[in-house]
C-alpha cells in the first residue's frame, strides 16, 4: 500500500504545482498588460538578518487585497570541482501581510523567472523609455 499512497501524494503535489504555475502565469499576463502595478521596495530586514545571503531586488504589489513580494536572493556558493566561489541566485514569490512579513512562499516552479523579468521591465518603464527615444528627432 505504501507505493500507492506515495503515488497519490505525488499526483496531488503535481496537481497543486500546476495550479501554482497557472497563477504565476496569470500574474505575468496581468503585469504585462499593466493591470498589476509593481514597485521596487526595500526588502524586509528579517529576510537577510543573520543569514549568508542577500536580497538583490525586492518588488511588491497588492493584488485583490493580498500583498505579493517578488525577490531575487543571492547566496555565496562553492563550485565543488574548482572550489571557485560564485553567487547562486533564486527568485522567490511570496504572500506577505500588511507589515511585509512573509506568510507563505510559492514553490520554485516554472514561470517565476518570466514574472520577475516582466516586473523589472515594468518598474524600469522600459516601454516608456524606448517610446521616448523613438519619438525624438535627431
Secondary structure, DSSP 8 states (H G I E B T S, - for coil): -HHHHHHHHHHHHHHHHHHHHHHHHHHHHHHHTTSS--EE----GGGTTTSSEEEEEEEEEEETTEEEEEEEEEEEEE-TTT--EEEEEEEEEEEE-TT--EEEE--S-TTHHHHHHHHHHHHTTHHHHHHHHHH---
